[in-house]
């Protein structure tokens, strides 16, 4: 019998991948609550309790629930009202709104 070695992603690894996704406006794939999900992260930071949170298109999620995160070479998606105030991330480390880009509705 052989041993399969899988690399475990630390919170720091996941944070860096999500930060890169926000900065480059790239979607990510991740296991979230035991299900494979696709996300377009817009804002990464902390909530009022100081816990890491990720505001994604249609979702605000707890970073520590992510695993097996991958940066994808796919179209980044958003909504026209994505930049409205969000209380789940009050202290942003990075926000896609602060990054220069083209039309977010076209994944640019």
C-alpha positions in Angstrom: 0.0 0.0 0.0 1.4 3.4 -0.9 1.0 6.6 1.1 -0.8 9.5 -0.7 0.6 12.9 0.4 -1.7 15.9 0.0 -0.6 19.4 0.6 -2.7 21.0 3.3 -3.5 24.7 2.7 -3.0 26.9 5.6 -5.2 30.0 6.2 -2.2 32.1 5.1 -2.1 30.1 1.8 -5.8 30.6 1.2 -5.5 34.3 2.2 -2.8 34.8 -0.4 -4.8 33.0 -3.2 -8.0 35.0 -2.4 -6.0 38.2 -2.2 -4.5 37.4 -5.6 -8.0 36.7 -7.0 -9.3 40.0 -5.8 -6.2 41.9 -7.1 -6.4 40.3 -10.5 -10.2 39.9 -10.7 -10.0 36.2 -11.2 -12.5 33.7 -10.0 -11.6 30.9 -7.6 -12.8 27.3 -7.0 -12.9 26.0 -3.5 -14.6 23.5 -1.2 -16.9 25.5 1.0 -19.0 23.7 3.6 -18.1 20.4 2.0 -19.2 21.4 -1.4 -17.3 22.4 -4.5 -18.1 26.1 -5.2 -17.1 28.8 -7.6 -16.5 32.3 -6.3 -15.7 35.8 -7.6 -14.1 37.4 -4.5 -14.5 41.2 -4.4 -13.3 42.2 -0.9 -11.1 40.5 1.7 -10.8 41.7 5.2 -12.3 41.3 8.7 -15.7 41.6 10.3 -16.5 43.6 13.5 -15.3 40.6 15.5 -11.9 40.6 13.7 -12.6 37.4 11.9 -11.4 37.0 8.3 -14.2 37.3 5.7 -14.5 37.3 2.0 -17.2 39.2 0.1 -17.9 37.3 -3.1 -20.3 37.8 -5.8 -23.6 36.9 -4.2 -22.0 35.7 -1.0 -20.0 36.8 2.1 -18.1 33.8 3.4 -15.8 32.8 6.3 -12.3 32.3 5.0 -11.6 29.5 7.4 -14.3 27.4 5.8 -12.4 27.3 2.5 -10.2 24.4 1.5 -8.6 23.2 -1.8 -8.7 26.8 -3.2 -7.6 27.2 -6.8 -7.2 30.4 -8.8 -9.0 30.0 -12.1 -8.3 31.4 -15.6 -12.0 32.1 -16.2 -14.3 35.2 -16.4 -14.6 37.2 -13.2 -18.3 38.1 -12.5 -19.9 40.8 -10.5 -23.2 42.6 -10.2 -23.9 46.3 -10.9 -24.6 46.9 -7.2 -21.7 44.9 -5.8 -20.0 47.9 -4.3 -22.9 48.9 -2.0 -22.0 48.9 1.7 -21.4 45.5 3.2 -21.4 44.9 6.9 -19.7 41.5 6.7 -16.3 43.0 5.8 -15.8 46.3 7.6 -12.0 46.5 7.5 -10.9 45.6 4.0 -7.4 44.4 3.3 -8.1 44.6 -0.4 -11.2 45.5 -2.5 -11.7 44.9 -6.2 -13.3 48.3 -6.5 -9.9 49.9 -5.7 -8.2 48.0 -8.6 -8.0 49.6 -12.1 -9.9 47.5 -14.7 -12.3 47.6 -17.6 -15.9 46.7 -17.4 -16.6 44.2 -14.5 -19.8 43.1 -16.2 -17.6 41.7 -19.0 -15.1 40.0 -16.6 -12.4 42.7 -17.1 
